[in-house]
Amino acid sequence: MAFTPHELKNAAIKAHADLAVRVTGAQGGVATFFDNFFGQLVYRLMTTEATHAWEAQREVPPGSQNSQAISELRWLSRFLDVRGRGRFVPYSVRAEEDKTGNACDIHHLEMAMSQGTTECLQWKGRPLFKTVFDYAMLPMLLWELKPATVLEIGSGAGASAIWMADTVKGFGRDATIYSVDINGVTAGYEGVHFLVGDCNSPLSLFELDLLRSAPRPWLVLEDAHVNVHDVLVHMDGFLARGDYLFVEDSRIKTRELGAFLAQREQRYRVDTRYTDFFGRNATCAANSIFVRS
């Protein structure tokens, strides 16, 4: 939506008030860096409103006195618009938003460096191909969802499955991780079953008896990058309400995701608590952390 100047000002005041409640409540009086940034931004715009009048779409020459304020107003307007849609959003809405503004708040270079530069991020000496954003955010999803079953498609070196098993165990929870790859991981690990399967034949990924009986809720992670559409269609036949589907590296899978969701728009919602936790789509799973509805 496009805010009128009056609506934008009121939305900013409300957002700042909501932030203050969170800081004094859940955060015990300690503000985050973003909390401080947002509070300072709203204060600055409030004290200079005589010069910009909350008109985010005003045209101003580059370098003019108001250019910074208008730039800040435009960022604030988009931030509040996206936030106003709520936590669970249809994929088509997110895709349309990407056409009208930045699809990701993290620049390309920061995202490129987010798995490590001198070497790959590791877990117990194994390369863990996660961004630092997902490395910090996924444990929160695991804590909230409390999955009984994790189904990972694309084991890599096995570090991801082992990391998730350790994380869930650290929460004092029980979960079983099934991780499949065409090149099976031979190492054994408590709570993890490494399997061999081929995404070109989705039926080979997990035994049907497992998919029919594995305890819920589920977290399904697709990170194999092979035959993505057909793999998602296959797993869709077994996902139930409340399960999560996490499609990694989705920026190169938009065509497959679009085709998959074209007939399933009502079944899945993007959980923006996680896709946007560090800024819009600051994750490898851009617009693709789904809850089955």
C-alpha positions, 0 to 999 in steps of 0.5 A: 500500500502507499501511505498518505503522509498522515498514515505514514506518521501514525504508522511510524509512531505506532511502530515505535511504541510497539518497539518500546513495549518489546524493549521494556518487556521481553528484552528486559530493558535492553535495546538491540542495535536496530531498536536504537537505529529505529528510535533515532530515525523516528525521532529525527523525522518527527523533529524535522517534519516541517521540512519534509511533511512525511511526504515519502514520494516527494521529488527532490534534487540529489544533494538537496537539504531534504534528500536524506529525509526523503530517502529515509521516509521511503525506506520507512514506508516500505519497511512498515508496509511489509511489516503491516502484512503480518507474519504469514504471507502468500508467496505471490505477495512476496514475489510481487513486492520484490518487483517494487523494491529491494528483494533483499536488505543484505547486499550481494557482497555481504551475502557472498561472504556470509558462509565464510571467506578464509574458509567455510563455516564449520561444525565439529570440523565439517564444512557447514554450508549455512549463511551466518544469518541462517546459522543464527536463525534456524535454532530459533525455528527449531526451538519454536517448531520443536520438530519430532522429525527433520527431513533433509534433502542434500546432506553435503558433508553431513555437518548440517544434520549433525548440527541440527541434532546437537541443537535439538538435543541441547534444547532437551528435546527428542527429534530424529534427523533423516538426511539423504544424498546421492552420495551417502554420508558414511559416518554414524551419529546419534539421532541422525540417519544418513540415507542414499537417494536420488532427487531425479527419482523422488520416490527413492529419497525416503521410504514411504512407510517413514513418510506415512508414519514419522511423528510430527511436526516436521521440518523439511529442508530442500538443499539438493538443487536437483529436480527441485519442482518434482521433489517439492511436489513429492514431499507436498503429498506428505506434509501436514498442517503446521509442518515447515518447508525450508527451501535453501538457495531459493534465489536460483529456484524461483522458476521451480518455486513459482511452478510448485506454488501455482497450484498450491498457493493456499497450502503454504505461507511464507513465515516472515518472522524468519525470512526477514529476521535480519532484514528482508530476505536476509537468508539463503531461503528468500521467500521460501521458509514456508509453513503448511497451512 
